[in-house]
Amino acid sequence: MACMGALSQTCAVLTSSQACERNKGPILGVLQAELASSRRVLEIGSGTGQHAVHFAAHLPQLQWQPSELRENLPPLAERIALEGTSNLLPPIALDVREHPWPAVPADAIFSANTLHIISWEEVQQFFRGAGAVLGEAGVLCVYGPFRYHSRHTSDSNAEFDACLKARDARSGIRDFEALEALARAQGFETTADKAMPANNRTLVWRRRAAP
């Protein structure tokens, strides 16, 4: 896993991430099961749009709503306009620091490789926003590298973490237990923790049913 240089130009129009190409298949396998009862997904931090295009095409029962920071919207919108299916909606501007988030109907939220590149304060705001958007039976799926009991799961993740912090001291691979506490505070409970390629995981939380 490399800290820099993940993006490369594949043509004059679209920017692609090699990591997205490698992991989109395994992530799709998880989402097909975990989002089987969902109808509208809000993706946080859609990046190049490769995940959005791939997942929407293979999950036709879902309306897929991509989002990004406002300054990152143009290339994302370009890819969706060129490659998107009818169930892939135009991207919206969304910053997790906003309160409240834009009013977007969703019964699931997906985000990949975001929590380790934003600050801890923004991670807290991510869960606060997810808690406000998702109602009863809402599903929250997050993909990326995580630590467990303050320990990295591999030497490569430890090196990646050091690289992240050298670039931005506020970033870094997050502890699962800390994320679990944030999720529980919003009424979610962990229902899946899936091992993924390249020492990554997909974490799934679901809204606890009201007593």
One Martini backbone bead per residue (centre of mass of N, CA, C, O) as a GRO file, in nm:
protein
  211
    1MET     BB    1   0.093   0.037   0.026
    2ALA     BB    2   0.058   0.365  -0.086
    3CYS     BB    3   0.072   0.709  -0.024
    4MET     BB    4   0.170   0.776  -0.309
    5GLY     BB    5   0.069   0.761  -0.642
    6ALA     BB    6  -0.235   0.642  -0.694
    7LEU     BB    7  -0.259   0.837  -0.929
    8SER     BB    8  -0.354   0.812  -1.282
    9GLN     BB    9  -0.336   0.871  -1.613
   10THR     BB   10  -0.554   0.731  -1.878
   11CYS     BB   11  -0.649   1.011  -1.992
   12ALA     BB   12  -0.760   1.327  -2.080
   13VAL     BB   13  -1.012   1.303  -1.868
   14LEU     BB   14  -0.950   1.057  -1.671
   15THR     BB   15  -0.906   0.957  -1.341
   16SER     BB   16  -0.715   0.691  -1.184
   17SER     BB   17  -0.726   0.414  -0.952
   18GLN     BB   18  -0.563   0.129  -0.879
   19ALA     BB   19  -0.700   0.052  -0.613
   20CYS     BB   20  -0.990   0.047  -0.720
   21GLU     BB   21  -0.943  -0.182  -0.924
   22ARG     BB   22  -0.857  -0.398  -0.708
   23ASN     BB   23  -1.115  -0.361  -0.485
   24LYS     BB   24  -1.403  -0.368  -0.622
   25GLY     BB   25  -1.470  -0.670  -0.616
   26PRO     BB   26  -1.457  -0.739  -0.309
   27ILE     BB   27  -1.656  -0.520  -0.220
   28LEU     BB   28  -1.898  -0.612  -0.382
   29GLY     BB   29  -1.937  -0.882  -0.236
   30VAL     BB   30  -2.029  -0.744   0.028
   31LEU     BB   31  -2.258  -0.554  -0.075
   32GLN     BB   32  -2.451  -0.767  -0.188
   33ALA     BB   33  -2.522  -0.860   0.105
   34GLU     BB   34  -2.548  -0.593   0.291
   35LEU     BB   35  -2.750  -0.440   0.053
   36ALA     BB   36  -3.009  -0.617  -0.014
   37SER     BB   37  -3.225  -0.408   0.153
   38SER     BB   38  -3.148  -0.172  -0.008
   39ARG     BB   39  -3.205   0.152  -0.208
   40ARG     BB   40  -3.014   0.394  -0.085
   41VAL     BB   41  -2.690   0.533  -0.150
   42LEU     BB   42  -2.435   0.699   0.033
   43GLU     BB   43  -2.136   0.835  -0.082
   44ILE     BB   44  -1.829   0.900   0.079
   45GLY     BB   45  -1.586   0.989  -0.108
   46SER     BB   46  -1.571   0.918  -0.444
   47GLY     BB   47  -1.362   1.053  -0.612
   48THR     BB   48  -1.323   0.911  -0.925
   49GLY     BB   49  -1.589   0.697  -0.948
   50GLN     BB   50  -1.531   0.389  -0.980
   51HIS     BB   51  -1.708   0.269  -0.765
   52ALA     BB   52  -1.979   0.387  -0.847
   53VAL     BB   53  -1.993   0.260  -1.128
   54HIS     BB   54  -1.959  -0.039  -1.046
   55PHE     BB   55  -2.183  -0.069  -0.830
   56ALA     BB   56  -2.426   0.031  -0.992
   57ALA     BB   57  -2.404  -0.185  -1.220
   58HIS     BB   58  -2.422  -0.439  -0.992
   59LEU     BB   59  -2.671  -0.261  -0.832
   60PRO     BB   60  -2.971  -0.198  -0.970
   61GLN     BB   61  -3.156  -0.164  -0.700
   62LEU     BB   62  -2.986   0.093  -0.667
   63GLN     BB   63  -2.936   0.414  -0.547
   64TRP     BB   64  -2.648   0.612  -0.632
   65GLN     BB   65  -2.484   0.856  -0.413
   66PRO     BB   66  -2.253   1.069  -0.478
   67SER     BB   67  -1.962   1.233  -0.312
   68GLU     BB   68  -1.797   1.559  -0.252
   69LEU     BB   69  -1.601   1.794  -0.260
   70ARG     BB   70  -1.649   2.069  -0.437
   71GLU     BB   71  -1.354   2.079  -0.571
   72ASN     BB   72  -1.398   1.753  -0.671
   73LEU     BB   73  -1.645   1.731  -0.878
   74PRO     BB   74  -1.576   1.750  -1.187
   75PRO     BB   75  -1.437   1.463  -1.239
   76LEU     BB   76  -1.670   1.299  -1.125
   77ALA     BB   77  -1.893   1.399  -1.317
   78GLU     BB   78  -1.754   1.307  -1.574
   79ARG     BB   79  -1.760   1.002  -1.526
   80ILE     BB   80  -2.065   0.969  -1.482
   81ALA     BB   81  -2.151   1.080  -1.758
   82LEU     BB   82  -1.983   0.857  -1.925
   83GLU     BB   83  -2.036   0.570  -1.723
   84GLY     BB   84  -2.312   0.581  -1.617
   85THR     BB   85  -2.598   0.476  -1.484
   86SER     BB   86  -2.932   0.528  -1.407
   87ASN     BB   87  -2.862   0.469  -1.080
   88LEU     BB   88  -2.656   0.709  -1.115
   89LEU     BB   89  -2.607   0.992  -0.959
   90PRO     BB   90  -2.539   1.294  -0.927
   91PRO     BB   91  -2.317   1.467  -0.771
   92ILE     BB   92  -2.246   1.590  -0.444
   93ALA     BB   93  -2.191   1.818  -0.202
   94LEU     BB   94  -1.970   1.700   0.075
   95ASP     BB   95  -1.902   1.782   0.417
   96VAL     BB   96  -1.852   1.643   0.724
   97ARG     BB   97  -1.844   1.930   0.878
   98GLU     BB   98  -2.121   1.959   0.834
   99HIS     BB   99  -2.418   2.119   1.001
  100PRO     BB  100  -2.592   1.971   0.837
  101TRP     BB  101  -2.638   1.768   0.609
  102PRO     BB  102  -2.758   1.707   0.334
  103ALA     BB  103  -3.069   1.624   0.212
  104VAL     BB  104  -3.046   1.267   0.198
  105PRO     BB  105  -3.184   0.992   0.090
  106ALA     BB  106  -3.103   0.706   0.307
  107ASP     BB  107  -3.019   0.345   0.400
  108ALA     BB  108  -2.711   0.395   0.313
  109ILE     BB  109  -2.351   0.388   0.378
  110PHE     BB  110  -2.048   0.462   0.190
  111SER     BB  111  -1.683   0.414   0.254
  112ALA     BB  112  -1.351   0.471   0.108
  113ASN     BB  113  -1.059   0.570   0.215
  114THR     BB  114  -1.109   0.813   0.461
  115LEU     BB  115  -1.046   0.794   0.780
  116HIS     BB  116  -0.716   0.818   0.732
  117ILE     BB  117  -0.730   1.129   0.582
  118ILE     BB  118  -0.864   1.240   0.828
  119SER     BB  119  -0.950   1.374   1.100
  120TRP     BB  120  -1.075   1.301   1.403
  121GLU     BB  121  -1.294   1.514   1.399
  122GLU     BB  122  -1.408   1.416   1.122
  123VAL     BB  123  -1.480   1.134   1.214
  124GLN     BB  124  -1.692   1.226   1.417
  125GLN     BB  125  -1.865   1.373   1.197
  126PHE     BB  126  -1.926   1.129   1.030
  127PHE     BB  127  -2.099   0.979   1.246
  128ARG     BB  128  -2.298   1.201   1.299
  129GLY     BB  129  -2.407   1.218   1.007
  130ALA     BB  130  -2.493   0.923   0.979
  131GLY     BB  131  -2.695   0.928   1.216
  132ALA     BB  132  -2.884   1.145   1.077
  133VAL     BB  133  -2.949   0.996   0.803
  134LEU     BB  134  -3.003   0.728   0.942
  135GLY     BB  135  -3.231   0.503   1.012
  136GLU     BB  136  -3.400   0.248   1.052
  137ALA     BB  137  -3.190  -0.006   0.937
  138GLY     BB  138  -2.933   0.117   0.888
  139VAL     BB  139  -2.629   0.127   0.680
  140LEU     BB  140  -2.269   0.097   0.754
  141CYS     BB  141  -1.991   0.121   0.523
  142VAL     BB  142  -1.633   0.051   0.573
  143TYR     BB  143  -1.326   0.102   0.401
  144GLY     BB  144  -1.003  -0.022   0.519
  145PRO     BB  145  -0.766   0.049   0.743
  146PHE     BB  146  -0.699  -0.111   1.069
  147ARG     BB  147  -0.691  -0.118   1.411
  148TYR     BB  148  -0.612  -0.341   1.699
  149HIS     BB  149  -0.540  -0.261   1.997
  150SER     BB  150  -0.317  -0.057   1.871
  151ARG     BB  151  -0.268  -0.258   1.621
  152HIS     BB  152  -0.131  -0.365   1.353
  153THR     BB  153  -0.186  -0.607   1.084
  154SER     BB  154   0.084  -0.484   0.948
  155ASP     BB  155   0.373  -0.358   0.824
  156SER     BB  156   0.245  -0.196   0.588
  157ASN     BB  157   0.049  -0.034   0.767
  158ALA     BB  158   0.263   0.103   0.940
  159GLU     BB  159   0.399   0.248   0.703
  160PHE     BB  160   0.146   0.400   0.606
  161ASP     BB  161   0.097   0.556   0.866
  162ALA     BB  162   0.362   0.712   0.863
  163CYS     BB  163   0.311   0.848   0.592
  164LEU     BB  164   0.058   1.000   0.667
  165LYS     BB  165   0.180   1.163   0.915
  166ALA     BB  166   0.399   1.307   0.746
  167ARG     BB  167   0.186   1.462   0.572
  168ASP     BB  168  -0.044   1.434   0.820
  169ALA     BB  169  -0.086   1.442   1.160
  170ARG     BB  170  -0.414   1.399   1.158
  171SER     BB  171  -0.370   1.137   1.043
  172GLY     BB  172  -0.465   0.784   1.025
  173ILE     BB  173  -0.500   0.486   1.151
  174ARG     BB  174  -0.773   0.341   1.297
  175ASP     BB  175  -0.940   0.234   1.569
  176PHE     BB  176  -1.187   0.022   1.607
  177GLU     BB  177  -1.279   0.092   1.901
  178ALA     BB  178  -1.329   0.394   1.841
  179LEU     BB  179  -1.542   0.353   1.620
  180GLU     BB  180  -1.738   0.186   1.786
  181ALA     BB  181  -1.809   0.413   1.984
  182LEU     BB  182  -1.929   0.606   1.774
  183ALA     BB  183  -2.146   0.416   1.668
  184ARG     BB  184  -2.296   0.364   1.938
  185ALA     BB  185  -2.372   0.666   1.985
  186GLN     BB  186  -2.567   0.628   1.707
  187GLY     BB  187  -2.704   0.325   1.721
  188PHE     BB  188  -2.480   0.117   1.648
  189GLU     BB  189  -2.385  -0.212   1.525
  190THR     BB  190  -2.184  -0.470   1.478
  191THR     BB  191  -2.209  -0.719   1.190
  192ALA     BB  192  -1.921  -0.671   1.038
  193ASP     BB  193  -1.576  -0.814   0.964
  194LYS     BB  194  -1.394  -0.796   0.672
  195ALA     BB  195  -1.164  -0.945   0.495
  196MET     BB  196  -0.915  -0.798   0.281
  197PRO     BB  197  -0.719  -0.695   0.069
  198ALA     BB  198  -0.428  -0.549   0.171
  199ASN     BB  199  -0.507  -0.523   0.483
  200ASN     BB  200  -0.812  -0.493   0.480
  201ARG     BB  201  -1.149  -0.370   0.557
  202THR     BB  202  -1.502  -0.439   0.626
  203LEU     BB  203  -1.732  -0.240   0.787
  204VAL     BB  204  -2.044  -0.314   0.971
  205TRP     BB  205  -2.330  -0.118   1.045
  206ARG     BB  206  -2.634  -0.121   1.248
  207ARG     BB  207  -2.928  -0.023   1.341
  208ARG     BB  208  -3.085  -0.028   1.621
  209ALA     BB  209  -3.358  -0.130   1.746
  210ALA     BB  210  -3.618  -0.021   1.891
  211PRO     BB  211  -3.760  -0.094   2.208
   0.00000   0.00000   0.00000
